[in-house]
Amino acid sequence: MTDRPKKADDGIHIVYEDPQFNSRSQAASALRRLGNAFVRHRVNDPELASLADWATSVAENLERSDPVARPSDYFERRYSDPRPSDGVEVIAFSDRTFSGPANPMGVEAEVRRKGDQVVSRVVFGAAFESAPERTHGGAVSALVDDTMGYLMIVLGEAAYTARLEVDYRDGVPINIPVWFRAWVSNRDGRKLTVDLVVSPDKDGQPDESAPPLITAEGLFIIPSVDPS
């Protein structure tokens, strides 16, 4: 399964606009496909040498351009920006770690607001395979944390992950969609408890009647305001 190239006019709430969103997302999608194909398939040594030469040349060309720093007001904008509309896809920045459509080292993920929850359709490619046909547990945990982080954008809260507990109840398949759903189950002052389930796919929707593949709980802390 290959990524669906995203376009900026697809009804997306993006916190940090990217003037190259379309072209960077399409390029990253192609590179993710390449990475998954490279892991799963074998070619001869001359083809590998040619691929290495091409990748090195492209990387050197990119490295000659100016680096782009992460925005310094990332958390402040939780309180200044409007919350995403219900049902809309949410992207923090185009090359967000793990889930950004313009991040060639991530996964295919589409996060949407659903009321005061987030629901994310995720497909792990062959690059994340551990046991046969199963996604590496560390990759799953990364998407658990990332999905919970997106919940903070939906709620308009600037909170950090303080603790994350993941229960692996069954294997998460590769190349097959699964669904992550996260919500706040408890609030105690600056402490937010976030619950999450990963459900299998059934006809393009989460099969919540099936036993969950993963359950998780995270503790998020809203930083205190420095009175000075």
N, C-alpha and C positions, 0 to 999 in steps of 0.2 A: 504494500500500500504506500502510495506517495502522498506528499503533502498537498493540500489545497492551497494554491497561491492566494494570499490575502491582498485585498485592495483597500485603500484608505476610505473609499466611499461605500464600504460594505456594512454601514451602520455600526461602526466601531467607536467606543469611547476610549481614546488614547490620552493618557495623562500628558506625555511629552510628544508633541507633534514631530514627525520626521519627514522633511521635505522629499526624502528618497524612499519613503515607506514602501511603495509598490515595487520599485526596482530592487531594493535591498531584500525585501521579503522573497521575491521570486528567485534571486540569486542564492539566498540562504536555503530555500527549499530544494534547489538543485544540488547544493553541496550536502545537505542532509541525505538526500537520496543517494548521492555518491558514497557517503560514509557508510550507509547501511549496505549498499551493494558491495563495497570493498570488503566488509567484514564477512558477508555471506558467501561470496564467490571467489574463485581463484582464476588468475590469468598467468601467462608465461612471464619469465624474467624480463625480456625486452619491453613488454608492455608495462610492467611495474616500474622499470627504469624511466620510461617515457613519462609515466604518471608522476613520478617523483620530481623529474626535471620541470614539468609543467607547474606542479604545486609550489615548488621552491621559487620559480620565477614570479608567479603571481603573488606569493607571500612577500617577496622582496619588494615588489612594486607597491604593495599596500603599505608596507612598513616605512616607505619613504614619504608617505603622506603624514599630515599632522594627526596625532591621536585625539580622540574625543573623550573628554572626561565625563564621569557621571555627574548629573546635576546635584548641586549642593542643597537645594530646597525640596528634596524629595519628600520628606515627612511633613514639612510645613504646608505643603499644598493639600494635604488631607483636609485641612480646615479652611482653606481659601477656595478650593475648586468645588464645583457642584458634584454631587454624587452621581454615578452613572445611572441612566434611566433603566427601569426594570426591563429585563429581557435582552438588553444590549450586550454585545461582546466587549470585554474589558481588557485593555492592554496598558501596562504601566509605561514601558518604553519598548521600542520595536525590537531591540536585541536583548531583552530581559533574559537573565540566566534561566536555562532549562525550557522556558515556555515562549520566549519571544519569537515571533515569526521571522525576524531578521537575524536570529542567532543560529548559525549553521551547526552548532554543537548541541542543540537542544532536541526537543521532541515535538511531534505534532500535537498541539494542545489548543483548545478553544474554550476560553473561560467566559461564562455569562452570569450576569446578575439574575437571580430568581428570588424576588422579594428581598428579604434580608439574609439570603443565602447566596452562595456561588455554586454553580454546577459547571464542571469542566469535562469535555470530551477529550480523551487522551489516547494516542496511539504510540506505543513504543516500538521502534524499529529494531532490526537485527543487531545494531551496534550496542544495544542494551540487554542482549540476551545473556543469561547466565546458565542455569540448567536448561536442558533442551526445551525450547518453546516457552520458556519462562523469563520474565524480566528480572534483572538483578534487583535485590531488595534495596540496595542503596539508591538506585535510580527511582524506585517507587517512593522512598522516603523523601527524596528531593522534591518530587511533585506534590507529595502531601504538604510539605512545608510551603511550597510555592502557592498552592491553592489556598491554604489558610491565609497566606499573606495577601492574596487578592481579596479575601473577605474584608480585610482592613480597609482597602480602597472603597469597597461597596458601602461599608459602614461609616466612612469618613473618619477613621481613627488612625493615629500614628502610633503603632505598637510594634514591639520587637518580639521575636520568638524567644522565650525563656526556657521552655521545656517542651519536648516532643516525645510522645510514646506511640509506637506503632505496633499493632498486632497483625501478624501475617497469618491469615486464616486459610488462604488458598493462593495458588500461584496466579500472578498477573500475566496474561499471555502477551506475546509479541505479535505485531501486525494485525491485531484485532482491537477495535475500540473498547475502552472501559470508561467508566464515568466516576468522577470524583465529586462529592457533594460535601460542603462545609457550612457550619453555622455556629453561632455563639450559644452555648448551653448554660453559661453562668457568667455573671458580672459581679465583681466585688471590688468596688473602687477602681483602681487602675489596673486590676487584674481581669483578663478576659479568658475564659475557658472555651476553647473551640473544639467541637467534635467533627469528625469526618468519616465518611464511608466511601469505599470503592466498590462499585457494582458492575456486574457484567453487562454487556450490551444485548438488547433484544429488539430487533427490528428498528434499529437506529435510535433507541431510547434506553435509559437505564432500567435494568430489570430489578426493581426494588423488591420483588417477591422472592427473588433468589437469595440464598445466603451471601452476605458480603464477602468479597475477596480480602478486603483490608478494613480494619477499623482503627481509628487513631484519635488521640486527644492531645491538644497543644495548649500551653499556657503562654499567653501574650501579655506583655507589660507595656502600659502607656507611660513613657518617661515623665517624671515630675518636672515641673517648671522651676528653673533656677531663679530664686527671688532676687539674686544679684543682677 
